[in-house]
Amino acid sequence: VAPTAKLFSTASTCPVLIFTAEGSSSVRRRALEEAGAIVVPLPDHEGRVQPRDMLEYLHSKGVLGVIVEGGGHTHAQFLQSGLVDKVQWFLAPRVLGDSRGAAAVDGGRRTLESAWNLRIAGLERVGEDVVLSLYPS
């Protein structure tokens, strides 16, 4: 997240927490804090922060529910951790891609046998989009 992101325009009334691995760039951390973020350094696991560490921190602050909106790698980390209770998957009638072919859930190549199995609990149309409510099997 860039310190100039719109996300920070409401930081004074709605806290913006950014989790980072301990030992990350102090210059970047300072820039994010100056933009209004609360930067939370957590244990470094090969340059990444683990979902369990983030959720434990939030729980210690009295947070009882979390919505994770991130990139494919973030989504994969949460699914791999087994800490996902529900997935809201928004599907638009558009095909997007980038030069790497990044996936919405980028957890590496998976076979049919090792795929994350989800149960469809609901299907709703929102304008031109479709929203699937999914639960881990």
Buried (B, 14 or more C-beta within 10 A) or exposed (E): EEBEEEBBEEBEEEEBBBBBBEEBEEEBBEBBEEBBBEBBBBEBEEEBBBBBBBBEBBEEEEEEEEEBEEEEBBBBBBBBEEBBEEBEBEEEEEEEEEEEEEBEBBBEEEEEEEEBEBEEEEEEEEEEEBEBBBEBE
